[in-house]
Amino acid sequence: MNALMLAVALATHATPVSLEDARARSRDNVQALTAALQASSAEQDVRASRSSLLPQVRFSAGASLNYIGPQRSYNVVPVEGGGFQQLQIDTPEVRYPFFNLGVTVSQLLYDRAVWARLEQSGAQLEALRGEATEQQDTSELEGINRFYSLFRTQATIQVLEANVRRSEQQLERARALFQAGRVGKAEELSALVNLGNDRIAVVSRQSQLATDQARLSTWLAMPGAEAVEAVDPGVLTQAPAPAPSLEQALQEARTRRPLLVALRQRLRVAELQESIANAGYLPRFSLDAGYQRTGPEPSVFFGQPARQNRVNGGLSISWDLFNGFSTQAQARRAEYQSRVAELNLQQSERELEGSVRQSLVALQAQIVSAELAEANRKAAADALVLAEERFNAGVSSTLEVRDAQLKLTQAELTLLENRINVEIARFTLMRAMGTLAPGEAK
């Protein structure tokens, strides 16, 4: 009764989660959203880089009140007959306002470094987008693993519960045969002990069920205390689909794996850093224009627009003819970083090929194992039927039935494990190929 209450408590109000729901929710979990926000932040870096190429307009206006206290000064003035003398001058205090209005416009005409930074920020954005998609794939695969872990536990409990029912039936047969005087009391007691052990096995799995529920719900950004139930994806009733060829898998990986997209853009970022560094050898041109209006009196400043105006404009060039070999050092450093990015890309391509092949071989092996497990399950089921017939005929013992029963249960659990492993291996291969989400990568 306690075991039944525990099972009911775990199943009550459980929220059903399908495989597709788990995949979709995993692509929007915290890790994936964080990577997407970083990519969105890089979009603003592109706008900031572009701003340097647009006209820069500044407006300024102000008004002030100035006070000059009493002053004494000496001026040198000529005198009759020749010579000079110092004349003392005392001026009273004075207060006067001052107004100013100005507009300046500057437009960069040419600076190779600015254009290269704009290209670089675009490449950086594409790299972060690739990394965000890569993180989405990683999160999705983790969600798939957690979904199948929960489904495996649920299905395992169902297999063990079916074994309990078989043990109950065996106990009923043993009691009936004992009452008919065809077997001894030991057969009934043995069947009773077997039933108790099978019920213990079911109860022991309940804690694992709660663990798997919590792992899946928290990964999908659901309340950790919420019970969830993995909806049967139907894989146990279907034969595994064949694995793709190695050539097809490698071709898909080279063109669609988001990691490679990101690394190629990282290489582009490094190459553009070379252009930025080499821009130090080139001149920079800009155009400046300005308008300013100042005046000490409101009547003049506001009432006589034709006065107090000043307009200026000009074309400027700047060229670092020599800066202590700083440009050369920066260009060399950028060249080395570009080479590092290229080596990383080449190594990642090699590792990707190895990962794809490894995942493909693992999938092929799991498919073969699932086929063998299915054959074993059929043989174990036939063996149990035969053992039960022999027991009912009174020519065997509960021990023989129990052995066949345990072998069938083990065969069913092995088939379950291998069939789920086929699906996990398939999704792992899809992750390596970059085909988890349709239309990924370029």
C-alpha positions, 0 to 999 in steps of 0.5 A: 500500500505504501509503495502504491501511495508513493507512485501515485504521489509522484504521478499526481498533477505531473505536467506532460512534456513531449520530446519536441517541447523539451527540444524547443524549451531547451533552445530558450533556456538560460544558457542559450538566452545568455549567448543570444543576448551577447549576439544582440549586444554585438549588433550595437557594436556594429552601430557604434562602428558605423557611427564614425562614418556618419556626420557628427553634428554638435550644437551648443548654446549658453548665456553667462553673466560676467562681473569685473570689479573696480580696476586700476591699470597703468598705460604708457602714453607719449608726452609733448616734447618727447618721451613717455609717461605712465598714466594711472587709470581707474575703472569702475566695476562693470556687469555684462551678459554674454551669449553664444550659439554654435553648430559644428559639423564634421564628416570623415572622408577617408580612414581605412581603420574606421572602415575595417573596424566596421567590417570587423564588428560585422564579422564579430557579430556573425561569430557571436551568432554562430556561437549562440546557435552552437550554444542552442544546439548544446542546450537542446542536446542536453535537454534531449538527454534529460528527457530520455533519462526521465523517459528511461526511468518511467519505462523502467518502472513500467517494466518492473511493474509488469514483472511484479504482475507476473510475480503475482500471477506466479504466486497465485499459481503456486498457491493453487497448486499447493492447495491442490496438493501438487506442490509443497508449501516451499513453492508458495513461500518462494513465490511470495519472497520473489514478489516482495523483491520485485516490489522493492525494485519498483519502489527503489526506482521512485527516487531516481524518477524524482531526480530525473523530473527535477533535472528536466524541469529546471533545465526547461526553466520550469519550477524545480518542484513541478513534477513532469512526465516525459510523453512517450515519443514512440521509439519503443514501437518502431524499428531504428532508422538507418544511419547516414553514410560517413560522406553525407555526415561529413558534408553536412557538418562542414556546411552546417555546423555553427561552430565552424561558422563562428570560427571562420568569422573569428578568422575574418575578425583577425584578418580585419585586425591586420587591415586596421593595423596597416591603416596606420600607414595611410593618411586620413581625410576629414571635412569640418564646418562650423557656425558660431554667434556670440554677443555681449548684449541681448539687443545685438545678439537677439535683435541684429541677426546680421551681426556677430556671426562667424562661419568656418570650414576646411579640409584636413589631412593627418598622416603619421609619418613616423611613430616609432615603429608602433604601426609596424609592431601592431601589424606584426601582432595582428598577423600572428593573431590571424595565423593563430585563428587559422590554426584553430580553425584547421584543428577544429575542422579535424576534430569535427571530422573525428567527432562526426565519425565517432558519433556515426560509429556509435549510432551504428553500433547502438542500432546493431545492439538494439536489434540483438536486444530485440531478438533476446527479448523474444527468446526470453519471452518464449522461455518464460512461456515454456517455464510456466507451462512446465510449472503448471504441469507440475514438472518444474519448480518456482525457481525455474519460472523465476529464472525465466522471469528475471531473464525476460525482465533483464532482456526487456530492460536491455532492449529499453536501454539500447533503444533509447541509446539509439535515439540519443546517439542519433541526436548526438550525431545530428549535433555533430553535423549541425542539423539539430535545428533546420536551416542552421549554418551557412 
